[in-house]
Amino acid sequence: MDLRHVRNAITIARAGSLRRASAVLHIAQPTLSEQLRALEKEIGVELFTRSSSGMRLTEAGEVFLAQATVAVDAFERAVTAARGKGQTARLGVADGLGDVVARLLSQVQGARLRVAPMCTAEQIISIMDGTLQAGLGYAPGSLPRGVARMLVQRAPVLALLPRDHRLASSERLRLAELATEPLVMPESDAVAGARRFLEGFVRLGLHPRLGPGAATHEAAVALVESGAGYTLCVRGGLPVPERLTFIPVAEEVPPLEVVFLWNRQADVDDLVHAARHLARSG
């Protein structure tokens, strides 16, 4: 069975007529009609009823093309996967995860890989359409089918503020104390999952005082260093200027979760293995 004829039949069903399908496929109408008749003869049933108003699927045609569409999609994914084997894979990395991607790459030997700065939401879209094979980002609320997720790091939320700040001498800071200070928040979704720390304020009936927005983690750190406020979006352990300090939050706040995302159909076994190593090492 010629797979091209099956694809053409699917196009005819979607177009509703030979004329429109012919224009879409750039195939002469008589040729397309001949290919359809050959397919129907090979299957042994009529797939369409012909009329002056167009082409309609028969009951047998509906059953056949429903299964054929799934089969053709699977075949095309298999071809894409085969052609991609040995080629350079793209890894998206969200802002603030330079240390995590460095540890991931240290576990991958000889992989042909290109790292692309990309927010978590964009990673998910790109993984779905096949332009990205994997990514490191912040835990999203949900994922579409075909995109897998692995938690590689869970970090407690810490307040970052200048050492000479009036609150910096505390061993732990209550959210009620922080709520009176300007909070530097990211403007992008670079820490999409981290925005959940605001839930801690809301549960206590607090309204945090929002300070200036920051486009990146580096910008957030610079704003805190300049005295513009404090931030909760930077993971503890990351290098920050000497005059800044991390202080734990007294209340229970949802942690910052870093996840490895990948396309289930992509050939990224080495990256998945490296991500599992990161997850085990914390």
QUIFENGI-V927453 format. One line per field, one symbol per residue. psi: psi as a letter, one per 30 degrees, with the letter a starting at -180 (. if undefined). A space follows every 10 residues. Layout:
BEGIN
psi->???
END
This chain:
BEGIN
psi->kjfeeeeeee eeeeefleee eeeefhkkee eeeeeeeeee eeeglkflkk lffakkklee eeeefeeeee eeeeeeeeee eeffkflklk jkklkggeee eeeefffjkg kjkkkkkkle eeeeeeeegf fkellkakjl elklkfklkk kfkjkkkkkk lkfgkffffk ekkkeeeeff lkjjkkfage heffffffee eefggljkjk allkfleeee eeeeefgfal lgfkkkfkkl keglkkklke ljkklkkklk klkfflihee eeeeeeeeee f.
END
